[in-house]
Amino acid sequence: MQPGRNPQGHVMENGKPDLVQARKTALMAHAVVIRLKEMGLPAELDDALAIVCTDLGDIWGSKEFFDARIQALVESPNDWAAVGDCLVDLKVAIEHLAVHVDSIKEPIERLAHFAYEKTVE
């Protein structure tokens, strides 16, 4: 992974996290919480909601990182080291996303089940 980057795609500047991107990711996660709570999601599903909103926020937030790294790969000079750096960055980010994909499966299914139960009421 290139120095100055983390798997979520929050570019570090002078050793500090990109707070703008972190806020965007947090705001999207919060928007998911607000949407489902305003629709009446009960408190007993808060644990599932917490996991889902966190995972969706990070998955959503990773798109800018992937856009930038894939673009860097396509536009890289004829330099195998630069290509290798891009591929390693992408691999680390994919591994990070895999954690979220695994984490979200059961709780998102619980929320979807609840949603479909509410449609028959």
N, C-alpha and C positions, 0 to 999 in steps of 0.2 A: 504494500500500500504506500502511496506517495506520502511524504511528510506533509502535515498540514491538513489531512483529511481524516474523517472518521466514517464508519460504514453507513451512517444515516445520511451522508452527503452534506453534512453541515461543515462547510469550508472553514478551516481555522485560519485566523489572521493574527500574527504575532502571538501564537500560542493560546488564543482565546476563541471560544466557540462562536459561530455565526448566530448571534441571538435573534436576528431577523428571521432566519429560516426556522430556528427552534420555536419562535413564537407562532409562525405560520402553521407549523405542524401541531402545536398545542391548541391553537384556535380551531383547527379542523377537527381534532379529537373532541374538543369541547362542544363544537357544533353538533356532533353526533349525539353526545349526551343530552344536550338541550332538546334536540328534535324528538328523541325517544321518550324523554321524561315528560315533555309537553303533551305527547300523545297518550300518556298514562301508564308508562312502563312501571310495574310495581317494584317496590324496594327489594323484594326477594330476588330480583334479577340484577341487582346492582353489581354483584361480583362479576357476572357475565358481561354486563355493560362496560365495566372498567377495563376488562381485557379487550373487548371488541373495539372500544374507542381508542385505546392506546395503540393497538395493532393497526387499525385502519389509518390512524394519524401518521404512523411511521411509514406504512406502505404508501400512502398518498404523498408524504413528504419526500420520498425517495425518487420521485419522478424527475426532479430537476437534476439530481446527481447523475442518474442514468442518462439523461439527455446530454449533459456536459461530457461525461466520460465516453459515451459512444461517439459523440461528435469529435472529441479529442482523438479517439482511435482512428476514425475515418480520415481525419485531417492531419494525422501525425506524419512527421517527416520520415524519410527512409532510414529510420533509426530503430533497430530492434529493441533497444533498451526502453525507448518511449512506448513502443507497442506493448512490451512486457509490463511496464508500469500500469498502463491502461487496463490490461487484462487482469492483473492482480487486484487493482482497485475494484473492478467489476465483480471478480470472484468473491472478494470480502463482502461487498454489498449484497450479493446474491445469498451468501451464507447468512447474513444478518436478516434478510427478508425471509429466508427459510424458517428462522426461529419464529417470526411473526405468523407465517402461514401455518405452522404446526400449532402455535398457541391459540389461534383464533378459531380453529375448526369446531371444537365442541361448544364454546360459548356463542358463536354466531348461529349455530344450529339451534341452540336453546332459544335465542331471541327470535329466530325465524319461526320456530314452532309456536311460540307465544303469539307472534303476529298473525299467523294463520288461524290460530284458535280464536283470536279476536274477530276475524272476518266472518265467522259463522255465528257470532252472538247477535 
